[in-house]
Amino acid sequence: MTSIRKVTIENFQSHEHSELEFTDGLNVIIGPSDQGKSAVIRAIKWVFYNEPRGIEYIRQGASAAKVCIELSNGNTIIRERSKSRNRYIIKYHDERSITLEGFGNEVPEEVINAHGIPRVVIDTDNSSALNIGDQLEGPFLLSENGSTRAKAIGRLTGMHITDAAIRSCLADLKRENQTSDRTGRELKEIDEKLIKFADLEKLKTSINDAESLIKELEGLEAKIKIVEVLKIKLASISEGIEDMERIIARTERVKDAEIMLKQLELQIIRLKTVSRLKENRQKWIKEYEETENTMSKYAKIIKCEENLINIENKRQRLSVILSLYDNYTKINAGIKEGSRYLQNLELEMNKLSGEYLELLKRMGKCPFCNSIIDESKINDIIKHFGEGH
């Protein structure tokens, strides 16, 4: 237990400068009346418990009061007070020190921990410094009533904790009983309200069935959307097929063009033959003219007969040549008409090929196998189509 070793008092009430040393065991302060014995107790309480408060205890003529208490645990507590200063200085046994200011009317916790002699709290409105008694005060609260002494003893023995626990338990029991009653009433009210929801299981089953139907409907709606998309694609493909069929129908004339082309090739061969015959005709006409010139020079009958025979032969040849020339003229006209037809047909085929290319690009699919094709594949199809025709 901590005890006081030395008290130094400066300018506190009647003490200008006093030093008191204490020993273990009983220490008695004696002297005449009004010589400051009670002031020593007040100085100790002033340091330990901040009592008395104010500055009236400062010695008359002094500006500040100071009390220093040295304890058996090695700590030293110094209290200083003036009109402008109010502070504690604690010097610990390990040579540490702290200064405490601005603590108001309460004793700092560091001071209580340093001396270890706190006031005993009897109840919420009463506390006592059992270790320090004033003048004429009975030992250990004998001057107090029985209730106060009982509370103090209870504090010292820890009975106040038991009493507080019992009071807390009783309060908890009362509160829990009230809560139980209230909960019972609430449960009864809830049971009465639950009667209205007795068919919740049926409703739950109905809700589950409705949720199943909703899921089925959602699945059907998803399928309907897919079907609608496929329907739009089918309409687009059908439209593309119709366009392809129209183009294919228009390209059927290519076969007729091939036949006409072969006919034109035959006509060209005939034209070449007619050209050769035309050259022979010119040659024969030249020979005929030469023959006529010869006949004018030679009037002999035999020569004339020979010339007549030659002329007749040439006339017959000329007739053949004229017939061939007429055929040549007709063939030449047919060739020109065929050339114009081929040119128009080629233009038409180029136009149809362009439309066919645009349609394939728009569809993006093969019109025969319905597979996906890119632009290079489409160009290859058009190229092979042109080479085939």
C-alpha positions in Angstrom: 0.0 0.0 0.0 1.3 3.5 -0.9 2.1 5.8 2.0 3.3 9.5 2.3 7.0 10.0 3.0 7.3 13.8 3.0 5.1 16.8 2.6 6.4 20.3 1.7 4.0 23.2 2.0 4.6 26.7 0.7 2.2 29.7 1.2 -0.8 27.5 1.9 -3.1 29.1 4.5 -0.9 29.7 7.7 2.1 27.8 6.3 4.8 30.0 4.7 7.2 27.0 4.3 6.8 23.8 6.2 8.3 20.3 5.7 6.9 17.2 7.4 8.4 13.8 7.1 6.4 10.6 7.9 7.4 7.1 8.8 5.8 3.7 8.5 3.0 3.1 11.0 1.2 5.7 13.0 2.1 9.4 12.6 0.6 12.0 14.9 0.6 15.8 14.3 0.4 17.7 17.6 0.6 21.4 18.6 -1.4 24.3 19.9 -4.7 25.3 18.3 -4.7 27.4 15.2 -1.1 26.5 14.4 -1.9 24.8 11.0 -2.4 21.2 12.0 -5.7 21.0 10.0 -4.0 23.0 7.2 -1.6 20.1 6.7 -4.5 17.7 6.1 -6.2 20.2 3.8 -2.9 20.6 1.8 -2.7 16.8 1.4 -6.4 16.7 0.3 -5.8 19.6 -2.0 -3.1 17.7 -3.8 -4.9 14.3 -3.8 -8.5 15.4 -4.3 -8.4 19.1 -5.5 -10.1 20.1 -2.2 -10.6 22.9 -1.3 -11.1 24.7 -4.7 -10.5 28.3 -5.5 -7.6 30.5 -4.4 -8.7 31.6 -0.9 -6.3 29.2 0.8 -3.3 31.1 -0.7 -1.4 32.6 2.2 -2.1 36.3 2.8 0.5 38.4 1.0 1.7 35.6 -1.3 0.8 35.3 -5.0 0.9 31.5 -5.3 0.6 28.3 -3.2 2.6 25.1 -3.7 2.5 21.7 -2.1 4.9 18.8 -2.8 4.1 15.2 -1.6 6.7 12.5 -1.9 5.3 8.9 -1.8 6.7 5.5 -0.8 6.4 4.2 -4.4 9.0 6.7 -5.5 6.6 9.2 -7.2 6.4 12.9 -6.3 3.3 15.0 -6.9 3.6 18.8 -6.9 0.5 21.1 -7.0 0.9 24.8 -7.8 -1.9 27.5 -7.8 -2.0 31.2 -8.5 -4.4 33.6 -10.1 -3.0 32.7 -13.6 -1.6 29.2 -13.0 -3.2 25.9 -11.9 -1.1 22.8 -12.6 0.2 19.4 -11.4 3.7 18.2 -11.9 4.3 14.5 -11.5 7.8 13.1 -11.1 7.9 9.3 -11.5 10.4 7.0 -9.8 11.9 6.2 -13.3 12.9 9.9 -13.6 10.0 10.7 -16.1 7.9 13.8 -15.4 4.7 15.3 -16.8 2.9 18.6 -16.4 -0.9 18.7 -16.3 -3.0 21.9 -16.8 -6.5 22.8 -17.8 -8.1 19.9 -15.9 -10.9 22.0 -14.3 -12.5 20.8 -11.0 -11.6 17.1 -11.6 -8.4 15.4 -10.5 -6.5 14.1 -13.5 -6.3 10.4 -13.8 -2.5 10.5 -13.9 -2.5 12.1 -10.4 -4.8 9.4 -9.0 -2.7 6.6 -10.6 0.5 8.2 -9.2 -0.6 8.3 -5.5 -3.0 5.3 -5.6 -5.2 6.7 -2.8 -8.5 7.6 -4.5 -11.7 8.7 -2.9 -14.1 5.8 -2.2 -17.4 6.2 -4.1 -20.2 5.2 -1.7 -23.0 5.9 -4.1 -23.8 8.2 -7.1 -24.1 11.3 -4.8 -21.6 10.5 -2.0 -17.8 9.7 -1.9 -15.3 9.7 1.0 -11.5 9.9 1.5 -11.4 7.0 4.0 -7.6 7.2 4.2 -7.5 10.8 5.4 -9.6 12.1 8.3 -10.3 15.7 9.3 -10.0 17.1 12.8 -12.6 15.7 15.3 -13.8 13.2 12.6 -14.6 9.7 13.9 -12.4 6.8 12.7 -13.7 4.9 9.6 -17.0 6.8 9.1 -18.3 6.3 12.7 -19.7 9.8 12.4 -21.8 8.7 9.4 -25.2 6.9 9.6 -25.5 3.2 9.3 -26.6 3.3 5.6 -23.5 5.3 4.6 -21.2 3.0 6.6 -22.9 -0.1 5.0 -22.4 1.3 1.5 -18.8 2.1 2.2 -18.1 -1.4 3.6 -19.9 -2.8 0.5 -17.7 -0.7 -1.7 -14.6 -2.0 0.1 -15.7 -5.6 -0.1 -17.1 -5.5 -3.6 -20.7 -6.0 -2.4 -21.8 -3.0 -4.5 -20.9 -5.0 -7.6 -23.1 -7.9 -6.4 -25.9 -5.5 -5.6 -25.6 -3.8 -9.0 -25.6 -7.2 -10.7 -28.7 -8.3 -8.7 -30.4 -5.0 -9.6 -29.4 -5.4 -13.2 -30.6 -9.0 -13.3 -33.9 -8.1 -11.7 -34.3 -5.2 -14.2 -33.4 -7.6 -17.0 -35.9 -10.2 -15.8 -38.6 -7.6 -15.5 -37.8 -6.3 -19.0 -37.6 -9.8 -20.4 -40.9 -10.8 -18.8 -42.5 -7.7 -20.3 -40.9 -8.5 -23.7 -42.2 -12.1 -23.4 -45.7 -10.9 -22.7 -45.5 -8.4 -25.5 -44.1 -11.1 -27.8 -46.9 -13.5 -26.8 -49.5 -10.9 -27.6 -47.8 -10.2 -31.0 -47.6 -13.9 -31.8 -51.3 -14.3 -31.0 -52.1 -11.4 -33.2 -49.8 -12.8 -36.0 -51.5 -16.2 -35.7 -54.9 -14.5 -36.0 -53.7 -12.7 -39.1 -52.1 -15.9 -40.6 -55.6 -17.4 -40.7 -56.3 -15.1 -43.6 -53.4 -16.7 -45.4 -54.3 -20.3 -44.9 -54.4 -20.9 -48.6 -50.8 -19.7 -49.2 -49.7 -23.2 -50.2 -52.4 -23.3 -52.9 -51.3 -19.8 -54.0 -47.7 -20.9 -54.0 -48.6 -23.9 -56.2 -50.6 -21.6 -58.5 -47.7 -19.1 -58.6 -45.3 -22.0 -59.5 -47.6 -23.1 -62.2 -47.9 -19.6 -63.5 -44.1 -19.2 -63.4 -43.8 -22.4 -65.4 -46.3 -21.1 -68.0 -44.5 -17.8 -68.1 -41.2 -19.6 -68.8 -42.9 -21.6 -71.5 -44.4 -18.5 -73.0 -41.0 -16.8 -72.9 -39.6 -19.7 -74.7 -42.4 -19.6 -77.3 -41.9 -15.9 -77.7 -38.2 -16.4 -78.3 -39.0 -19.1 -80.9 -41.6 -16.8 -82.5 -38.9 -14.1 -82.8 -36.5 -16.6 -84.4 -39.3 -17.7 -86.8 -40.0 -14.0 -87.7 -36.3 -13.5 -88.4 -36.2 -16.6 -90.5 -39.4 -15.5 -92.3 -37.8 -12.2 -93.2 -34.7 -14.1 -94.4 -36.8 -16.5 -96.4 -38.7 -13.6 -98.0 -35.4 -12.0 -99.0 -34.0 -15.4 -100.3 -37.3 -16.0 -102.2 -37.0 -12.5 -103.7 -33.4 -13.2 -104.7 -34.4 -16.6 -106.2 -37.1 -14.9 -108.2 -34.6 -12.3 -109.5 -32.2 -15.2 -110.3 -34.9 -17.0 -112.2 -35.7 -13.9 -114.2 -32.0 -13.5 -115.0 -31.7 -17.2 -115.9 -34.8 -16.9 -118.1 -33.2 -14.0 -119.9 -30.0 -15.9 -120.3 -31.7 -18.7 -122.2 -31.4 -16.6 -125.3 -27.7 -17.3 -125.2 -28.3 -20.7 -126.7 -30.0 -19.1 -129.7 -27.1 -16.7 -129.9 -24.7 -19.6 -130.0 -26.6 -21.1 -132.9 -26.7 -17.8 -134.8 -22.9 -17.5 -134.0 -22.3 -20.8 -135.7 -24.4 -19.7 -138.6 -22.5 -16.5 -138.8 -19.2 -18.5 -138.9 -20.6 -20.5 -141.8 -21.6 -17.2 -143.5 -18.1 -15.9 -142.9 -16.6 -18.9 -144.6 -19.0 -18.4 -147.5 -18.0 -14.7 -147.6 -14.4 -15.7 -147.9 -15.3 -18.0 -150.8 -17.3 -15.2 -152.5 -14.4 -12.9 -152.0 -12.1 -15.3 -153.8 -14.7 -15.7 -156.6 -15.0 -11.9 -156.8 -11.2 -11.7 -157.4 -11.5 -14.4 -160.1 -14.4 -12.5 -161.7 -12.3 -9.4 -161.9 -9.5 -11.5 -163.4 -12.0 -13.0 -165.9 -13.4 -9.7 -166.9 -9.9 -8.5 -167.6 -9.3 -11.6 -169.7 -12.6 -11.0 -171.4 -11.7 -7.5 -172.3 -8.3 -8.6 -173.5 -10.1 -11.3 -175.6 -12.4 -8.7 -177.2 -9.3 -6.6 -178.1 -7.7 -9.7 -179.6 -10.9 -10.5 -181.6 -10.9 -7.0 -183.1 -7.4 -7.6 -184.3 -7.9 -11.1 -185.6 -11.0 -11.5 -187.9 -10.4 -15.0 -188.9 -13.4 -17.2 -188.6 -11.6 -20.1 -186.9 -10.2 -17.7 -184.4 -13.6 -16.2 -184.0 -15.2 -19.5 -183.3 -12.6 -20.3 -180.7 -13.1 -16.9 -179.2 -16.9 -17.4 -179.3 -16.5 -20.7 -177.5 -14.2 -19.0 -174.9 -16.6 -16.1 -174.6 -19.5 -18.4 -174.1 -17.6 -20.2 -171.4 -16.6 -17.0 -169.8 -20.1 -15.7 -170.1 -21.3 -18.8 -168.3 -18.6 -18.2 -165.7 -19.6 -14.6 -165.4 -23.2 -15.7 -164.8 -22.0 -17.9 -162.1 -19.9 -15.1 -160.7 -22.8 -12.7 -160.7 -24.9 -15.3 -158.9 -22.2 -15.8 -156.4 -21.8 -12.0 -156.1 -25.5 -11.7 -155.3 -25.1 -14.4 -152.7 -22.0 -12.6 -151.3 -24.0 -9.3 -151.0 -26.8 -11.1 -149.1 -24.3 -13.0 -146.9 -22.4 -9.7 -146.2 -25.6 -8.0 -145.2 -26.4 -11.0 -143.0 -23.0 -10.9 -141.4 -23.4 -7.2 -140.6 -26.8 -7.8 -139.1 -25.4 -10.8 -137.1 -22.5 -8.6 -135.9 -25.0 -6.0 -134.7 -27.0 -8.7 -133.1 -23.9 -10.2 -131.4 -23.0 -6.7 -130.1 -26.4 -6.1 -128.7 -26.4 -9.6 -127.2 -23.0 -9.0 -125.7 -24.2 -5.7 -124.1 -27.3 -7.5 -122.8 -25.1 -10.3 -121.4 -22.8 -7.8 -119.7 -25.8 -6.0 -118.2 -27.3 -9.3 -117.0 -24.0 -10.4 -115.6 -23.7 -7.1 -113.7 -27.2 -7.6 -112.3 -26.4 -11.2 -111.4 -23.2 -10.0 -109.6 -25.1 -7.3 -107.6 -27.8 -9.8 -106.7 -25.2 -12.4 -105.5 -23.5 -9.6 -103.4 -26.8 -8.6 -101.9 -27.8 -12.2 -101.0 -24.3 -13.2 -99.9 -25.3 -16.9 -100.6 -25.0 -19.3 -103.4 -28.4 -19.5 -105.2 -28.0 -23.3 -105.7 -26.5 -24.7 -102.4 -27.5 -21.6 -100.2 -23.9 -21.5 -98.7 -22.2 -18.3 -97.7 -19.9 -16.8 -100.4 -17.7 -13.8 -100.4 -16.9 -11.2 -103.1 -13.9 -13.1 -104.5 -16.1 -16.3 -104.9 -18.8 -14.2 -106.6 -16.2 -12.8 -109.0 -15.0 -16.4 -109.8 -18.7 -17.4 -110.5 -19.1 -14.5 -112.9 -15.8 -15.2 -114.6 -16.6 -18.9 -115.1 -20.0 -18.0 -116.3 -18.5 -15.7 -118.9 -16.0 -18.3 -120.0 -18.7 -21.0 -120.3 -20.6 -18.8 -122.8 
